[in-house]
Amino acid sequence: MDTQFLVSLSIILATFALYIGIALYNKAKATSDFYVAGRGVPPVFNGMAIGADWMSAASFIGMAGTIMLLGYDGLAYIMGWTGGYLLLTFLLAPQLRKYGRYTVPEFIGDRFDSHTARVLAAVCTIIISFTYSIGQLSGSGVVIGRLFEIDAKLGTMIGVVLIAFYAAFGGMKGITWTQVAQYIVLIIAYLIPVIFMSLQLTNNPLPWLSYGELVGKMGELDRELGISQYFAPFTNGTKWQFLALMFTLMCGTAGLPHVIVRFYTVSTMKAARWSGAWALLFIGLLYFSAPAYAAFSRFILMTKVAGSKITELPAWTKSWIDTGKLQMADNNGDGVLQWSELIISNDIVVMATPEIANLGVFVIGLVAAGAMAAALSTAGGLMISISSSFAHDIFYRVWKPNSTEKTRLAVARWSIVIATLLAGLIALNPPGAITQIVAWAFALATGTFFPALVLGVWWKRSNAQGVIAGLLVGLAVTLGYIFAAKYGGFTILGIIDTGAGVFGAAAAFLANIVVSLATPAPSQKLQEEVLDLRYPEQMVYKDGSVWMNDDATKSI
Amino acid sequence: MKKIDKAVADQYFREKNTYMVLYLVIWFCVSFGAVLLAEPLSNFSIGGFPFHYFMGAQGSVLTFIILLFVNAKVGDQIDKKYGIDEAKNIKLSEGKTLDH
């Protein structure tokens, strides 16, 4: 029991108490509240909630480390995970808001008037959110593993219990305001170490301006070591892989069910527009800082750790070697640790850097609390998506339409517990780094929901047969490519598993369009509902013309 | 309920879409465009950053944020121009979900 452990644990417990307090205050009572918090969260706060929902263990724990190890090539994550918000806010969010349904499968089921499409969409939601949650659990394993100085596997098991309990008893109503709190905790926890490191290394409190010179300096250090320069483009993959990954992350952003559902919590299309803008501003704060975090970490490791004597390594190294995520070996036996002899996992860079830079127990504890906030908030949103897909879209809408609210709530809670346990089981031996696992979830969303939703909103001719074909083909191609690339070594233009969404989306768009055109057009009513999405709430498309609802009566 | 001239309704939709296409063109240039031209851009530098790195890490994200706020603001103005009243929108979308 050292001071660090006590400080970290108390900060984490204090923030948990805050979240639980807020959740209890807004305790979910009715089912409608459990899914979508009573419609009417103001855009600024909804923006923060989207930010917390969005910024998961992948953004908080994984991203800076990925950028540190990949250099310029890692920036595909920065551009991809921010640029997708434009697609979402322009092409989908306001329109889906006007359509007004509880969940994404519900939109697909009603828009295409097909139970098959509804169930298929629910299954896709479950697959995507499940994959995503494996990354979150594996992230919480890193944090808890470090905290108790135990293997990350044991940490993951503790995380599973925490998240299952947290999501099953929260519900969306608690979650909106809890997520606002989580956003604030995680952004403070991320910015403080970056600002401190910036002061330490460059005497400039603004890391966003100061790390440019370090990037250049590291290029020189790399040249001396004879390795490729930090900022040199396409050293870890082809240009096509970079573009494919970026495309996948962008379209996946626009197709992720747990993010889209956040736009059902605002009141109008206008509010959806503003929510998207605020969300990206809040998210951008962390994304601007991640490359700075990466640059500072790498600079410190290169100049302060590499080159030290192997017998005189600082104390922080031991606790990280215990988690199994850091390796240092004096391979050439000269008694000095070289840069090439240091193997650091993507997933511990953010957590370990405050210790490396000696930022003090309080900052280290704060980062641990921020990482837990990121993993918990996203896992919460994901679990709500899984449970609503199962309990609402499959169980209630298709399977047992006569079930009572109480039964549905119980089914929702049990599906959360079971999904968390299963995801936890896989996370014990994570099949990749956190960012990579999460990128697969994005590839799946790109290959399934992005084409289905874009065509569903923008093309009235798209019909049930088309969307079913699109979802099936997109899912098969994306999954097939991920497995073929990861385990079979199959690639096209050097595009690896994380860029699989490009092929999935292309195949799904094609299948949807071809099958839709080859089968009868949807009914007049469905087509009019699609045309209605072109206009704000007050303008209504009906019987071939547009009406202005001046007295705001809900006659339709 | 008052019928709107088809031309006016179409004009509303077209105006919104024109702006959207413009934003998406800029979006494409700062992200995909900057990556495609990464090698030539790396010969320039800005604030110590090689330019391609700056675009990837900061330039593109900043542009995205600005575009979203411009879109929100311009969207409001278009709505105003066509006499859309947000208070009525809020009233109309209240409880607009399936009854269950």
Interface residues (C-beta under 8 A of the other chain):
Chain A: S32 R39 Y72 L75 A76 I78 M79 T82 G83 Y85 L86 T89 F90 R97 K98 G100 R101 Y102 E106 D110 W208 L209 G212 E213 L214 V215 G216 G219 F231 A232 P233 F234 K239 F242 L243 M246 F247 M250 S267 T268 M269 K270 R273 W274 G276 A277 L280 L281 G284 Y287 F288 P291 Y396 R534 Y535 P536 E537 Q538 M539 V540 S545 V546 W547 M548 N549 D550 D551 A552 T553 K554 S555
Chain B: M1 K2 K3 I4 K6 V8 A9 Y12 F13 K16 M20 Y23 L24 W27 S31 F32 V35 L36 A38 E39 S42 S45 I46 G47 G48 F49 P50 H52 Y53 F54 G56 A57 Q58 S60 V61 L62 F64 I65 L67 L68 F69 N71 A72 G75 D76 D79 Y82 G83 I84 D85 E86 K88 N89 I90 K91 L92 S93 E94 G95 K96 T97 L98 H100
